[in-house]
Amino acid sequence: MAPLTRTQASLARPAPWTAALGVTCVAAAATALGRPSAAPVASALQEAEPYIGAPIHYEADTRADAVARLTASVRAGSFRGTWDERHGWLPAALAAFDIPVESQVLVFSKTSLQADRISPTTPRAIYFNDEVVVAWIYGSPVMEVTALDPVQGPTFYALPQTPDALTLERRDDSCLTCHASPRTQGWPGHVIRSVHPDARGFPILRAGTYRTTDSSPLEERWGGWYVTGTHGAQRHMGNTTVANDAERVDLDAGANVTDLAQFLDLARYPSPHSDIVALLVLEHQCEMQNVLARGSYETRRALDYQHVLNEALKEPEGHVSDSTRRRIERAAEDIVDRLLFKDAAPLQAPVQGTSRFAEVFQARGKRDAGGRSLRDLELQRRLFRVPCSYMIESAAFAALPPELLEVIWRDLGAILHGREGARPAPQLDAEDRRAILEVLRSTLDTLPDGF
């Protein structure tokens, strides 16, 4: 990988006056403690972007993600991928990252960095597994890659479509404008949007837009996306554009579509599908990864601030104040709620995709003695048969700060065991709780003793 050429200044957004006031306080505290005060620009940047500088250091070159592993393979000469005249480095990248072609979903709204190349006839194709998302546009000189670092969360790269060599370059400066914004609560993260697109794919902003997660009702999802599969009487916003005399999409027009040949030249793409089940899984996974990363960021910031306070107030090392404890507990609550699908939108009718995505996705699951896995899809009333996210098995979950994991396991255990004082989880019945406990005990090596 080529040396990264970016500056902290390129990441900065103007901070409000309250943040500027905070810079003065932090600098004064550092001086009082005998520490060298950071340069004013660096301090201002950390206030404007909380992931820059200590304790997060998101800007650091070092990563332990799938891109780092692939880059090491290329440098060592063990990478065996080859250039494809039709799709460039896409087939090689999918193979190297172990991403199934069946995960393909297609988005035609002009809501990304390469908007000028995206349209209803040339949609952006997205492929994913648990750690990596790859975006490819027919004829584009660059592919986009997002890799999940266990500690630093989603990291954004460009893969130039040049046949001489496969290289990946960090793209914090261009990507974080949208991917570390109010849509992601100010931290680096995934963004999935649903819009009312016109005939060229431009979003009609006055009609409203939606940020899509697994909590979104189906009727607000997939505007500007292609969707293949059946879903009964439920409706979504996909597979259609806004008519000339209208402002919003017709929800009936794109329902229960199983063949996209009427919309685009499918021969350009590795798969003819934009599978509805893949879309449902992607939306859960992206938001789960956002919540995990945000919990890690927030906890590390809280503990770093506590450390500074302990030095300033001469508190013993390891002292944790009530306010710091509450910050960690809020982060844990968000993670536990997302793991247990607390606010997930229920399905109103059975859902079935058109590709082999469901089969391929489920085949990757760890199974208990009864054959159950957290990746088993239900698709009648809800997405998963056992309602606990498979992302609890991820490296990102295992790498959460110990102080945060302790609270997560405490709260999760209280809910699943029905202990007195546990937060309510009305989405889970007794059978759900028992199934989650049994599968976790059989498949999760990091489960605390006595869970």
PyMOL commands that set and color helices and strands:
alter all, ss='L'
color gray80, all
select helices_A, chain A and resi 8-11+17-32+40-48+66-76+90-97+101-103+115-117+172-179+182-184+205-207+218-220+266-268+276-313+322-339+357-363+390-393+395-398+402-417+430-443
alter helices_A, ss='H'
color red, helices_A
select strands_A, chain A and resi 105-107+124-128+132-136+142-149+153-160+169-170+193-195+209-211+225-226+229-230+352-353
alter strands_A, ss='S'
color yellow, strands_A
deselect
rebuild
show_as cartoon
